Each structure stands twice: as C-alpha cells, then as structure tokens.
Amino acid sequence: MYKGKIVFITGASGGIGRTLVSEYAKAGAKVIATDLKEFEFNSENVEFYKMDLKSQNSIEEVFEKVKGKYDGVDILINNGAVANFNKSIFDIGIEEFDEVIAVNLRGSFICGKKFLDLNKGRNYGRIVNIASTRWSQGEPGWEAYGASKGGIVSLTKTMAVSLSETKVTVNCISPGWIEAKDYAGLREIDHKQHPSGRVGRPADIARACLFLTNPDNDFINGENIVVDGGISKKMIYEE
C-alpha cells in the first residue's frame, strides 16, 4: 500500500516518532525522518535529517534537500513538539511560552506549507497533525502546551477546508496517555482508569496514522481523532 510513497515525519527521535518511522518503513514507504536530536534508524527505507522546528531556515533547508532528491512528497506527519511542557503560569517566561508555540504550532504550519509545494500536482496527499487531549482538558501549568495543541486542532480544520480543491486531506490525532518509556513500571490503577483497560502505546498512534493516510481514506477530512483509551469521556471526581 505504501510502497513508493514518500513520508515526511517530524519529531522522529521520540517514542511516538520512532514507532511512526518504523511502521511506515516496514510498510514499504521511503521515510524522511527529521528531528533536532539525531537518531540512527536501522532501515534502508529511512533517511534522517537534522531539523529545528523553531527555525524557518532549518525547515526550508531540509525540504529543499528532499526536493532535490525526490520528485515529491506524499505524506506529512507533524509529530515534532516541545512535549509535556508543564510550568506554572506564575513562573513561565514569555520567551518560554513563545518557544512552545513556535515549535509546536508555527513549525507545523511551515512544514505544511513546504509539504504543499512538494505535493503540488500529485493525485494523493495526506497531512496528519499530532495534537493532544491537552487541547481540551485544562490542568494547571499546561497553558503553553495546551494552547499550541489547540492551535493544531484549529489549523487542521481550516487547512482541510482551504485544500478542498486539492487531493490533500488534513486530519489530526489527539493522543491521551501514551507511555513510550517505562510501560512495565505502570501501576494497575494507571491501566484500570482507562475504559480500554490499559495505558496507550506509541503503536496505537502509528496505527491511527496508517489508517488516516490510506489512499482509500479520502472521506475522512478535517477531523480530530482522539486516541486515549476513552479516558477523556469519563467524569472524574476527587475523593
């Protein structure tokens, strides 16, 4: 299904990012893996490029390199982000807030524009933006991260409408608790509080992306798909 497809993935060195790269590579796609932190992928289907989402020049340089090597890009997954940023509103600096917005939201927007340049004229295109349930669930100290992810959801919906004359669909995925480090160390209550009975894994997000980017799935557009084991559907009261 993905053989011959070119997939551009940001935030490729993180837990979700590495799984995304691996799954698309296994599916036969050529994966352009990008991140500020270098990571070696053991697959001939993967090319790594160092890229800083905070820098417009860095993003444009990488896309120019890809443009010089391939005739286009089919899929963009905006996964890169300053993740899990939690700092009291009384302590967070304006520069810190700006950096989170610059990386998470502005970086995704620039990547989207550059992707459209490389997808122009093709009869298939998919953009998947990785948001977060933090966009709708307020918790003290998550102003910067939550605002950036709320922006991603809004950006997704508007881009889907703006691109209605093209073959590109734009959707986003809002992960809940996805444990990419110490899954074995989780407590029983961590799993049981989820209606699905477990905490999420990076593979849950990868499967959702593979579904959305399927060439046959062109009727799902402008959606925010929550992948959180159902936990955000519960009313939670403190005892």
N, C-alpha and C positions, 0 to 999 in steps of 0.2 A: 504493500500500500504506500509506503514512504520511500521506496527505492527511487533514487534520482531526485528526491526533494531536498532542498537546501533549507535548513532550520537554523535560525539565529537565536541564541539563548543568552540572556544576561544573568549575572549572579550565578555563574556556572560552578563556582567552587564551594558553594554552601550545600547543606544537606539536601534540600529540595532540588537545587540546581544540578548537583552531580547525578541525582536519580533521573532527572529530565534528560540530561545529556546521554546517559547510559541507555535509557529506554528508546529514545529516538535513533540512536546509533544502532542498537540491536534490531530495530525495525527497518533498517536499511537506508536511513537518511544520512546525508552529509551534514554534520553538525558544526556550526561555528560557535564555539564556546567562549564566552567573554567574562572577565571579572577583573577587579583590581588586584585580587590575590591570585597568584599563579597556582595552577594545579595541573598535574600531569594525568592525562586520560589515556588508558591503555587500549586504544582502539584506532584503527586506521581510518575510521569514518569520522574522527573528531579532529578539528583544528582549534587550537587555543590562541586567543588574542588578549593581551592585557588591555583593559579599558577602564577608564574612570568615568562613571556615570555623572559625576559632578561637573565634568569638563566637556563643553560642546566640541572643542577641538579634538579631544581624545575620541569621542564618539564618531565624529566625522572622519577622522583618520582611519579608524578600523573599517567603517563602511566603505571607504574608498579602496582599501586593500581588498576587501571582499569583491567589490565591483570590478576590480582589475583582474580577478581570478575566475569569477563565475559570471554567467550571463543574467543572473537574477537571484532573488531570494523568495522562497515560497511561504515560510512561516516565521513569525517573530513571537518569541515568548519573553515578555518583560517581567523577569523574575527578580532582577537585582534590586537590592534595597538596603538602607540602613535599618536592620531588623531589630525588633524587640526593644526599641528605644523608649526608656521609661525614666522620666526625670520630673520632679515636682515643678509645677508652674511657678513656684516661688524661687526656684533655683536655676531653671533653664535660661540660657542666654539667648538673645535674639539671633546671634550668629549660629547657635546650635539648631534652633528651630529652622532657620533658613537652609542649613545644610541638609536636614532631613527632607525638606520639601524639594530641594534642588536635586538630590539623588533619586528619591522615590517617585516624585511626580514629574518634575521637569525633565529628568533623564529619560523617563518612559516616553514622554511626549516627543523629545528629539529623536529617539530611536524609532518611534512610529513614523515620523516624517521621513527619515532616511530609508526606512524599510519601503515606504510607498514609492520612493524614487526607484528602488531596485526591483519592485514588483510591477511597475508600470507596464501595461500591455499583456501581462500574463492572464491566463484564464482561471487562475486559482490563487487565493491568498488568504492567510489566516493570521490574525493578531490575537494573542491571549495575554491579558494583563493579570498579574498576580496581585490581588488586593489583600484583604484580611477581614476577619469578622470584627476587628477593632474599628472599622469604619462606622459601625452602627452600635457597638457596645461600648459605652463610656466607662472608663475606670481612671481613678486619679493618676496623673503623671503621664498619660498617653496622648496628650494634646498634639504633639508634633507628628508622631507616627500615625495616629488615628486620622488627623487632618489630611496627611499625604495619601492614605489609602482611600479615604472618602473621595478625594480628588480623582483617584484612579477609577473608581466606580463611575463617577460622573463623566470623566474623559471617555471611558469605554462606550457609554450610552450615546454620547454626542458623536463620536467618531463613526459608530455604526450607521447613524443616520447620514452623516456627511459623505460616507463612502457608498451610499446606496446605488450609485451609478457604476460601481466597480464590482469585481468578483471577490472583493475582500470582505470577510466578516470579522467583527470585533467583539470579543467576549471577555469577561474576566472571571476569575475564580477567587473566592474568599476562603482561604483555609482557616480552620479553627486551630486547636492544639495539635500540631504536627511535631512529634518528637523525633529528631534526627540524630541525637547523640546517645543518650543512655536509656533506651527503651526498656531494658531488663530491670533498670532501677526504679521504674514507676511503681507506685503503690496500688493496691487493689481499688481503693476509692477513686484514684485517678481514672481508672478504666470504667468503673461502675457508674460514675456520674454522667457518662455519655450514654444516650439511649441506644447507641450501637454496641455498647458494652466494651469499648476499648478506646484508647487514645489513638490518634491518627499517625500514619507513617508517610514519609515522602512519596512512596509508591502510590498512595491514594491520590495525590495531586497529579502525578505523572499520568495515571490512567485517565483522569478527567481531561487533561490536556490532549492526550492522544485521541480521545473521543471528540473533543471540540474541533480539532484540526483535521479530522477525517474529511476527505474530499466530498463525501456524500452528505455531510452535515452542513449544508448551506442555509438551512432554515432556522438555525439557532443563531440569533444575531442580537447584539446589544444587551446580552444577559449577564447577570452576576450570579454565578453558581456557588452556593455556599457548601463547602465540604468540611463538615465539623462533627460528624457523628450524631447530629441532631441536638447538640447541647445548647445551642442558642435558641432553641424552641421551647426551652423549659423556663418556668418561673422559679427563680432561686431566691429563697429567703434565708436570712441569717437566723440561726437558732439562739 
